[in-house]
Amino acid sequence: MDNTFRFGPDVWLEFLDGVPLWSKIFGGTLLVVMIGTFAYAIIKGLMVWSANNSKSMLTKQAVVVSKRTEVWEGVGNTAPSTNYYITFELENGARMEFQMAAREFGLLVEKDEGEITYQGGRFMNFNRRMKGKYTQYV
């Protein structure tokens, strides 16, 4: 065997010469599934972002009707993460749930009334009405 370091696609694939065919098929399938999953997540995220950007920004009267959190446990040395959601009821009776940052979530309570601004499914801000005036929190 030659001790010189060689480059090229034929050299890189030499290690596969002794691998059984079923292992090559399984490994190739696994690689394709992983790349496909990442591609799907990226494309779906871009589609949601694009759809939200194509919508006009709306401001409507709304009431906070519920709050909820979703906690994702950390595994091993990773810290848990929390997603925060608030459901608003619009003046026409429609309800919309938005994900938001912890700071925004903490400043609002159920039955708060005010003006919500949103673009598609993206929460922009909520101006809470306090005794006839509006206070912007976000």
N, CA, C and O of each residue as an XYZ file, in Angstrom:
552
protein
N       0.841     -1.183      0.000
C       0.000      0.000      0.000
C       0.876      1.233      0.000
O       1.908      1.277      0.670
N       0.464      2.220     -0.746
C       1.184      3.474     -0.887
C       0.863      4.386      0.290
O      -0.309      4.544      0.634
N       1.870      4.989      0.919
C       1.665      5.870      2.067
C       1.392      7.315      1.680
O       1.235      8.153      2.568
N       1.328      7.638      0.418
C       1.044      9.013      0.005
C      -0.443      9.282      0.132
O      -1.275      8.391     -0.038
N      -0.754     10.532      0.435
C      -2.147     10.937      0.594
C      -2.695     11.319     -0.772
O      -2.141     12.187     -1.447
N      -3.794     10.667     -1.185
C      -4.360     10.899     -2.505
C      -5.716     11.582     -2.378
O      -6.417     11.429     -1.377
N      -6.070     12.336     -3.409
C      -7.360     13.019     -3.449
C      -8.156     12.534     -4.648
O      -7.611     11.913     -5.560
N      -9.452     12.823     -4.638
C     -10.292     12.518     -5.788
C     -11.480     11.679     -5.393
O     -11.451     11.008     -4.361
N     -12.547     11.704     -6.211
C     -13.766     10.962     -5.881
C     -13.552      9.452     -5.855
O     -14.188      8.757     -5.063
N     -12.676      8.936     -6.699
C     -12.444      7.490     -6.706
C     -11.765      7.038     -5.418
O     -12.030      5.938     -4.933
N     -10.896      7.871     -4.863
C     -10.213      7.537     -3.614
C     -11.190      7.648     -2.440
O     -11.168      6.820     -1.530
N     -12.037      8.663     -2.465
C     -12.976      8.893     -1.361
C     -13.948      7.727     -1.228
O     -14.339      7.382     -0.113
N     -14.343      7.118     -2.330
C     -15.319      6.034     -2.299
C     -14.692      4.651     -2.145
O     -15.418      3.657     -2.109
N     -13.376      4.558     -2.052
C     -12.720      3.255     -1.901
C     -13.160      2.519     -0.641
O     -13.211      1.289     -0.632
N     -13.475      3.248      0.415
C     -13.850      2.585      1.662
C     -15.153      1.802      1.504
O     -15.428      0.916      2.312
N     -15.961      2.103      0.489
C     -17.224      1.394      0.271
C     -17.042      0.041     -0.422
O     -17.998     -0.727     -0.525
N     -15.843     -0.257     -0.892
C     -15.618     -1.503     -1.623
C     -15.956     -2.738     -0.794
O     -16.495     -3.703     -1.335
N     -15.658     -2.735      0.490
C     -15.892     -3.911      1.326
C     -17.220     -3.897      2.051
O     -17.491     -4.817      2.823
N     -18.058     -2.903      1.841
C     -19.339     -2.778      2.541
C     -20.404     -3.580      1.791
O     -20.490     -3.493      0.566
N     -21.217     -4.361      2.513
C     -22.276     -5.140      1.850
C     -23.297     -4.222      1.165
O     -23.494     -3.078      1.575
N     -23.929     -4.736      0.134
C     -24.887     -3.960     -0.651
C     -26.043     -3.450      0.205
O     -26.460     -2.303      0.048
N     -26.574     -4.289      1.117
C     -27.703     -3.866      1.941
C     -27.325     -2.673      2.809
O     -28.168     -1.813      3.064
N     -26.091     -2.599      3.264
C     -25.641     -1.465      4.077
C     -25.556     -0.194      3.236
O     -25.890      0.893      3.708
N     -25.108     -0.336      1.988
C     -25.045      0.820      1.097
C     -26.443      1.366      0.812
O     -26.659      2.577      0.799
N     -27.390      0.450      0.583
C     -28.769      0.863      0.296
C     -29.390      1.532      1.522
O     -30.016      2.586      1.410
N     -29.214      0.914      2.693
C     -29.768      1.478      3.926
C     -29.165      2.848      4.223
O     -29.889      3.794      4.531
N     -27.854      2.952      4.133
C     -27.177      4.225      4.402
C     -27.575      5.307      3.409
O     -27.781      6.460      3.788
N     -27.682      4.937      2.142
C     -28.099      5.895      1.120
C     -29.516      6.378      1.335
O     -29.807      7.565      1.190
N     -30.412      5.440      1.687
C     -31.803      5.799      1.958
C     -31.896      6.735      3.157
O     -32.624      7.727      3.122
N     -31.165      6.422      4.207
C     -31.157      7.261      5.403
C     -30.653      8.671      5.078
O     -31.222      9.653      5.553
N     -29.623      8.774      4.298
C     -29.073     10.068      3.898
C     -30.092     10.863      3.089
O     -30.265     12.060      3.319
N     -30.766     10.212      2.147
C     -31.777     10.891      1.329
C     -32.940     11.372      2.191
O     -33.429     12.485      1.998
N     -33.391     10.548      3.143
C     -34.487     10.940      4.036
C     -34.079     12.142      4.887
O     -34.869     13.071      5.051
N     -32.875     12.140      5.424
C     -32.418     13.259      6.254
C     -32.338     14.548      5.440
O     -32.812     15.592      5.887
N     -31.748     14.483      4.261
C     -31.638     15.678      3.414
C     -33.036     16.152      2.996
O     -33.299     17.354      2.970
N     -33.922     15.224      2.675
C     -35.295     15.574      2.302
C     -36.051     16.244      3.432
O     -36.804     17.190      3.200
N     -35.860     15.762      4.663
C     -36.528     16.352      5.822
C     -36.062     17.783      6.042
O     -36.879     18.675      6.271
N     -34.763     18.007      5.974
C     -34.241     19.366      6.132
C     -34.737     20.280      5.018
O     -35.116     21.423      5.273
N     -34.735     19.783      3.791
C     -35.202     20.588      2.653
C     -36.682     20.937      2.817
O     -37.083     22.069      2.547
N     -37.492     19.975      3.255
C     -38.919     20.217      3.486
C     -39.126     21.291      4.537
O     -39.934     22.198      4.339
N     -38.406     21.204      5.660
C     -38.556     22.193      6.732
C     -38.169     23.595      6.251
O     -38.848     24.571      6.569
N     -37.101     23.691      5.500
C     -36.655     24.996      4.997
C     -37.674     25.559      4.005
O     -38.038     26.731      4.091
N     -38.131     24.737      3.072
C     -39.093     25.201      2.069
C     -40.411     25.609      2.721
O     -40.988     26.635      2.361
N     -40.893     24.811      3.680
C     -42.149     25.146      4.355
C     -42.015     26.462      5.125
O     -42.925     27.290      5.092
N     -40.896     26.660      5.814
C     -40.673     27.913      6.533
C     -40.653     29.110      5.601
O     -41.223     30.155      5.915
N     -40.000     28.964      4.456
C     -39.967     30.050      3.472
C     -41.355     30.330      2.898
O     -41.688     31.483      2.622
N     -42.160     29.292      2.716
C     -43.514     29.485      2.197
C     -44.392     30.233      3.199
O     -45.156     31.114      2.805
N     -44.296     29.898      4.491
C     -45.064     30.592      5.526
C     -44.615     32.047      5.611
O     -45.445     32.953      5.685
N     -43.302     32.271      5.600
C     -42.758     33.627      5.657
C     -43.257     34.447      4.477
O     -43.678     35.592      4.642
N     -43.211     33.860      3.287
C     -43.654     34.551      2.082
C     -45.156     34.838      2.128
O     -45.591     35.926      1.751
N     -45.943     33.872      2.584
C     -47.395     34.065      2.685
C     -47.722     35.192      3.656
O     -48.585     36.021      3.367
N     -47.043     35.236      4.812
C     -47.280     36.318      5.779
C     -46.910     37.671      5.184
O     -47.635     38.647      5.374
N     -45.793     37.740      4.469
C     -45.352     39.003      3.885
C     -46.284     39.488      2.779
O     -46.374     40.692      2.539
N     -46.974     38.583      2.107
C     -47.869     38.986      1.024
C     -49.194     39.538      1.547
O     -49.926     40.188      0.800
N     -49.511     39.293      2.806
C     -50.753     39.790      3.406
C     -50.564     41.237      3.862
O     -49.451     41.674      4.153
N     -51.668     41.960      3.916
C     -51.593     43.338      4.408
C     -51.605     43.325      5.939
O     -52.135     42.403      6.559
N     -51.020     44.351      6.528
C     -50.999     44.478      7.977
C     -52.361     45.005      8.427
O     -52.837     46.021      7.920
N     -52.980     44.314      9.373
C     -54.311     44.690      9.850
C     -54.262     45.080     11.310
O     -53.503     44.507     12.092
N     -55.082     46.067     11.678
C     -55.252     46.472     13.070
C     -56.736     46.384     13.388
O     -57.559     47.016     12.726
N     -57.076     45.592     14.412
C     -58.482     45.382     14.772
C     -58.646     45.398     16.283
O     -57.693     45.176     17.031
N     -59.870     45.663     16.718
C     -60.216     45.583     18.135
C     -60.210     44.111     18.543
O     -60.703     43.259     17.803
N     -59.660     43.811     19.707
C     -59.569     42.419     20.148
C     -59.540     42.332     21.660
O     -59.261     43.308     22.357
N     -59.834     41.136     22.150
C     -59.788     40.827     23.581
C     -58.924     39.577     23.744
O     -59.038     38.636     22.960
N     -58.061     39.567     24.762
C     -57.276     38.380     25.075
C     -58.214     37.377     25.738
O     -58.792     37.666     26.786
N     -58.369     36.187     25.127
C     -59.282     35.195     25.700
C     -58.567     34.031     26.361
O     -59.139     33.378     27.233
N     -57.323     33.753     25.965
C     -56.596     32.685     26.649
C     -55.100     32.813     26.388
O     -54.655     33.423     25.417
N     -54.353     32.210     27.298
C     -52.891     32.163     27.200
C     -52.475     30.718     27.443
O     -53.082     30.010     28.246
N     -51.432     30.293     26.738
C     -50.912     28.951     26.992
C     -49.424     28.917     26.674
O     -48.899     29.750     25.935
N     -48.770     27.931     27.257
C     -47.350     27.721     26.987
C     -47.150     26.292     26.510
O     -47.952     25.403     26.795
N     -46.072     26.097     25.786
C     -45.688     24.771     25.317
C     -44.209     24.607     25.665
O     -43.357     25.320     25.135
N     -43.913     23.671     26.552
C     -42.541     23.480     27.023
C     -41.937     22.266     26.336
O     -42.521     21.183     26.326
N     -40.757     22.468     25.762
C     -39.995     21.390     25.135
C     -38.868     21.035     26.083
O     -37.985     21.853     26.342
N     -38.898     19.811     26.601
C     -37.881     19.395     27.572
C     -36.509     19.319     26.933
O     -36.358     18.919     25.779
N     -35.515     19.712     27.707
C     -34.144     19.557     27.247
C     -33.700     18.121     27.432
O     -34.154     17.441     28.352
N     -32.819     17.658     26.567
C     -32.301     16.298     26.652
C     -30.810     16.383     26.949
O     -30.078     17.121     26.289
N     -30.371     15.630     27.936
C     -28.954     15.653     28.287
C     -28.555     17.015     28.840
O     -29.076     17.458     29.864
N     -27.631     17.668     28.158
C     -27.146     18.970     28.621
C     -27.870     20.151     27.992
O     -27.478     21.296     28.218
N     -28.918     19.904     27.207
C     -29.630     21.012     26.577
C     -30.709     21.549     27.510
O     -31.334     20.801     28.261
N     -30.908     22.841     27.446
C     -31.903     23.495     28.295
C     -33.289     23.349     27.667
O     -33.415     23.288     26.444
N     -34.322     23.294     28.499
C     -35.676     23.257     27.943
C     -36.013     24.605     27.303
O     -35.440     25.634     27.664
N     -36.942     24.589     26.358
C     -37.379     25.845     25.755
C     -38.894     25.932     25.858
O     -39.588     24.917     25.911
N     -39.392     27.157     25.886
C     -40.820     27.396     26.042
C     -41.325     28.257     24.904
O     -40.710     29.267     24.563
N     -42.449     27.858     24.312
C     -43.149     28.675     23.324
C     -44.366     29.284     24.009
O     -45.028     28.620     24.807
N     -44.660     30.537     23.702
C     -45.757     31.263     24.337
C     -46.805     31.608     23.294
O     -46.478     32.091     22.209
N     -48.082     31.356     23.629
C     -49.185     31.596     22.711
C     -50.290     32.368     23.413
O     -50.582     32.127     24.585
N     -50.904     33.301     22.688
C     -52.061     34.029     23.196
C     -53.147     33.970     22.132
O     -52.880     34.159     20.945
N     -54.390     33.702     22.576
C     -55.538     33.696     21.678
C     -56.320     34.980     21.876
O     -56.681     35.347     22.994
N     -56.574     35.657     20.756
C     -57.341     36.901     20.755
C     -58.686     36.639     20.092
O     -58.778     35.863     19.141
N     -59.735     37.296     20.605
C     -61.036     37.264     19.943
C     -61.243     38.626     19.312
O     -61.229     39.653     19.991
N     -61.438     38.619     17.996
C     -61.631     39.864     17.266
C     -63.066     40.352     17.415
O     -63.934     39.623     17.894
N     -63.306     41.586     17.002
C     -64.626     42.188     17.161
C     -65.713     41.435     16.406
O     -66.882     41.515     16.785
N     -65.364     40.705     15.346
C     -66.356     39.938     14.582
C     -66.580     38.538     15.161
O     -67.352     37.760     14.600
N     -65.913     38.203     16.284
C     -66.078     36.910     16.936
C     -65.040     35.870     16.540
O     -64.960     34.810     17.160
N     -64.250     36.159     15.521
C     -63.210     35.216     15.096
C     -62.098     35.179     16.139
O     -61.779     36.193     16.759
N     -61.518     34.007     16.322
C     -60.403     33.861     17.265
C     -59.129     33.543     16.502
O     -59.130     32.774     15.540
N     -58.038     34.159     16.958
C     -56.737     33.944     16.325
C     -55.702     33.725     17.414
O     -55.636     34.476     18.388
N     -54.884     32.672     17.235
C     -53.814     32.391     18.192
C     -52.480     32.762     17.558
O     -52.208     32.433     16.404
N     -51.654     33.456     18.343
C     -50.351     33.885     17.864
C     -49.268     33.443     18.832
O     -49.456     33.455     20.048
N     -48.134     33.052     18.271
C     -46.958     32.783     19.096
C     -46.249     34.104     19.309
O     -46.190     34.931     18.399
N     -45.706     34.314     20.504
C     -45.014     35.560     20.804
C     -43.902     35.352     21.809
O     -43.750     34.276     22.389
N     -43.128     36.405     22.002
C     -42.002     36.354     22.930
C     -42.498     36.357     24.375
O     -43.624     36.766     24.659
N     -41.638     35.896     25.279
C     -41.989     35.802     26.700
C     -42.355     37.161     27.282
O     -43.285     37.255     28.083
N     -41.641     38.214     26.894
C     -41.909     39.551     27.436
C     -43.324     40.006     27.089
O     -44.052     40.503     27.948
N     -43.706     39.833     25.824
C     -45.054     40.212     25.385
C     -46.102     39.377     26.112
O     -47.130     39.898     26.545
N     -45.838     38.085     26.241
C     -46.746     37.148     26.900
C     -46.985     37.572     28.349
O     -48.118     37.544     28.829
N     -45.927     37.959     29.033
C     -46.034     38.317     30.445
C     -46.771     39.617     30.707
O     -47.281     39.820     31.809
N     -46.839     40.498     29.728
C     -47.486     41.793     29.918
C     -48.993     41.758     29.682
O     -49.694     42.713     30.016
N     -49.491     40.673     29.113
C     -50.915     40.583     28.810
C     -51.593     39.566     29.712
O     -51.008     38.544     30.072
N     -52.835     39.862     30.071
C     -53.633     38.930     30.866
C     -54.966     38.710     30.158
O     -55.378     39.512     29.320
N     -55.621     37.628     30.503
C     -56.930     37.356     29.920
C     -57.874     38.507     30.221
O     -57.823     39.099     31.299
N     -58.735     38.819     29.262
C     -59.726     39.890     29.298
C     -59.139     41.267     29.020
O     -59.866     42.259     29.075
N     -57.841     41.357     28.720
C     -57.282     42.635     28.264
C     -57.944     42.983     26.934
O     -58.118     42.120     26.074
N     -58.308     44.247     26.775
C     -58.923     44.728     25.544
C     -58.000     45.733     24.895
O     -57.242     46.428     25.572
N     -58.069     45.805     23.574
C     -57.249     46.772     22.875
C     -57.240     46.536     21.388
O     -58.155     45.928     20.834
N     -56.190     47.026     20.741
C     -56.033     46.888     19.293
C     -54.868     45.948     18.994
O     -53.748     46.149     19.463
N     -55.159     44.923     18.207
C     -54.107     43.992     17.785
C     -53.716     44.334     16.354
O     -54.566     44.642     15.518
N     -52.431     44.273     16.092
C     -51.918     44.443     14.737
C     -51.227     43.145     14.354
O     -50.376     42.638     15.085
N     -51.607     42.610     13.186
C     -51.026     41.357     12.724
C     -50.918     41.367     11.212
O     -51.595     42.137     10.530
N     -50.069     40.511     10.704
C     -49.870     40.376      9.267
C     -49.912     38.894      8.932
O     -48.964     38.161      9.210
N     -51.002     38.459      8.339
C     -51.188     37.030      8.088
C     -51.263     36.297      9.414
O     -52.142     36.583     10.227
N     -50.356     35.355      9.648
C     -50.304     34.635     10.916
C     -49.235     35.164     11.849
O     -48.907     34.515     12.842
N     -48.684     36.335     11.548
C     -47.585     36.912     12.331
C     -48.105     38.029     13.233
O     -48.645     39.026     12.752
N     -47.938     37.854     14.536
C     -48.301     38.880     15.522
C     -47.322     40.038     15.433
O     -46.108     39.834     15.414
N     -47.852     41.259     15.379
C     -46.989     42.436     15.315
C     -46.969     43.165     16.673
O     -45.904     43.345     17.264
N     -48.149     43.584     17.163
C     -48.210     44.199     18.492
C     -49.642     44.251     19.004
O     -50.593     43.979     18.271
N     -49.773     44.605     20.268
C     -51.073     44.753     20.896
C     -51.028     46.017     21.736
O     -50.182     46.155     22.620
N     -51.943     46.938     21.458
C     -52.067     48.167     22.245
C     -53.242     47.994     23.188
O     -54.400     47.983     22.769
N     -52.928     47.860     24.468
C     -53.970     47.615     25.468
C     -54.702     48.905     25.790
O     -54.083     49.953     25.972
N     -56.036     48.821     25.861
C     -56.860     49.981     26.206
C     -56.983     50.051     27.728
O     -57.421     49.098     28.372
N     -56.595     51.175     28.281
C     -56.684     51.385     29.733
C     -57.529     52.623     29.985
O     -57.064     53.743     29.773
N     -58.776     52.434     30.437
C     -59.686     53.521     30.791
C     -59.740     54.595     29.715
O     -59.515     55.777     29.978
N     -60.042     54.159     28.498
C     -60.241     55.098     27.416
C     -59.002     55.473     26.625
O     -59.123     56.178     25.624
N     -57.814     55.034     27.027
C     -56.604     55.331     26.251
C     -55.888     54.024     25.932
O     -56.132     52.993     26.558
N     -54.999     54.090     24.945
C     -54.246     52.896     24.536
C     -52.820     52.986     25.017
O     -52.206     54.052     24.986
N     -52.288     51.842     25.469
C     -50.892     51.744     25.879
C     -50.223     50.684     25.023
O     -50.675     49.541     24.970
N     -49.150     51.065     24.356
C     -48.464     50.109     23.496
C     -47.449     49.325     24.325
O     -46.619     49.909     25.021
N     -47.527     47.988     24.242
C     -46.629     47.112     25.000
C     -45.580     46.450     24.137
O     -44.546     46.011     24.640
N     -45.829     46.375     22.862
C     -44.915     45.624     22.008
C     -44.374     46.524     20.927
O     -43.581     46.082     20.096
